[in-house]
């Protein structure tokens, strides 16, 4: 399994596991289909939306680990 870091692109996360979408919607990122947002790193998206990037990395990795 690929591990998510703060430098992982949003598009890569969505391609890896589309079931991660609710995590982004919860943080206010409703533009997931936009090419610009898919090219952002997780850290960039977290900064823009006022979310702790380390906490988001942990949540996403735990989610991915539970879906193997």
One Martini backbone bead per residue (centre of mass of N, CA, C, O) as a GRO file, in nm:
protein
   68
    1UNK     BB    1   0.097   0.036   0.021
    2UNK     BB    2   0.043   0.358  -0.004
    3UNK     BB    3   0.170   0.644   0.140
    4UNK     BB    4   0.075   0.932   0.290
    5UNK     BB    5   0.159   1.269   0.241
    6UNK     BB    6   0.194   1.609   0.223
    7UNK     BB    7   0.302   1.564  -0.094
    8UNK     BB    8   0.052   1.449  -0.187
    9UNK     BB    9  -0.168   1.439  -0.428
   10UNK     BB   10  -0.496   1.460  -0.461
   11UNK     BB   11  -0.522   1.289  -0.720
   12UNK     BB   12  -0.371   1.040  -0.604
   13UNK     BB   13  -0.568   0.981  -0.376
   14UNK     BB   14  -0.825   0.946  -0.551
   15UNK     BB   15  -0.705   0.709  -0.721
   16UNK     BB   16  -0.636   0.515  -0.491
   17UNK     BB   17  -0.912   0.628  -0.312
   18UNK     BB   18  -1.234   0.742  -0.342
   19UNK     BB   19  -1.319   0.707  -0.027
   20UNK     BB   20  -1.171   0.992   0.057
   21UNK     BB   21  -1.366   1.226  -0.013
   22UNK     BB   22  -1.499   1.303   0.268
   23UNK     BB   23  -1.244   1.438   0.388
   24UNK     BB   24  -1.255   1.683   0.190
   25UNK     BB   25  -1.543   1.778   0.237
   26UNK     BB   26  -1.511   1.833   0.548
   27UNK     BB   27  -1.281   2.066   0.484
   28UNK     BB   28  -1.416   2.225   0.216
   29UNK     BB   29  -1.344   2.046  -0.046
   30UNK     BB   30  -1.552   2.091  -0.341
   31UNK     BB   31  -1.314   2.081  -0.595
   32UNK     BB   32  -1.222   1.781  -0.697
   33UNK     BB   33  -1.262   1.821  -1.025
   34UNK     BB   34  -1.044   2.020  -1.030
   35UNK     BB   35  -0.737   2.044  -1.166
   36UNK     BB   36  -0.603   2.224  -0.950
   37UNK     BB   37  -0.670   2.053  -0.696
   38UNK     BB   38  -0.532   1.783  -0.799
   39UNK     BB   39  -0.235   1.944  -0.794
   40UNK     BB   40  -0.237   1.946  -0.502
   41UNK     BB   41  -0.129   1.923  -0.207
   42UNK     BB   42  -0.220   1.839   0.097
   43UNK     BB   43  -0.090   2.079   0.237
   44UNK     BB   44  -0.213   2.304   0.064
   45UNK     BB   45  -0.509   2.237   0.126
   46UNK     BB   46  -0.490   2.270   0.433
   47UNK     BB   47  -0.410   2.565   0.442
   48UNK     BB   48  -0.659   2.681   0.288
   49UNK     BB   49  -0.867   2.512   0.504
   50UNK     BB   50  -0.757   2.493   0.807
   51UNK     BB   51  -0.580   2.222   0.828
   52UNK     BB   52  -0.417   1.967   0.973
   53UNK     BB   53  -0.188   1.784   0.804
   54UNK     BB   54  -0.107   1.558   1.002
   55UNK     BB   55  -0.395   1.467   1.067
   56UNK     BB   56  -0.477   1.398   0.776
   57UNK     BB   57  -0.265   1.185   0.720
   58UNK     BB   58  -0.354   0.993   0.941
   59UNK     BB   59  -0.648   0.948   0.851
   60UNK     BB   60  -0.586   0.841   0.565
   61UNK     BB   61  -0.402   0.601   0.648
   62UNK     BB   62  -0.612   0.460   0.823
   63UNK     BB   63  -0.820   0.423   0.602
   64UNK     BB   64  -0.645   0.258   0.405
   65UNK     BB   65  -0.578   0.026   0.607
   66UNK     BB   66  -0.894  -0.055   0.644
   67UNK     BB   67  -0.913  -0.115   0.300
   68UNK     BB   68  -0.739  -0.399   0.248
   0.00000   0.00000   0.00000
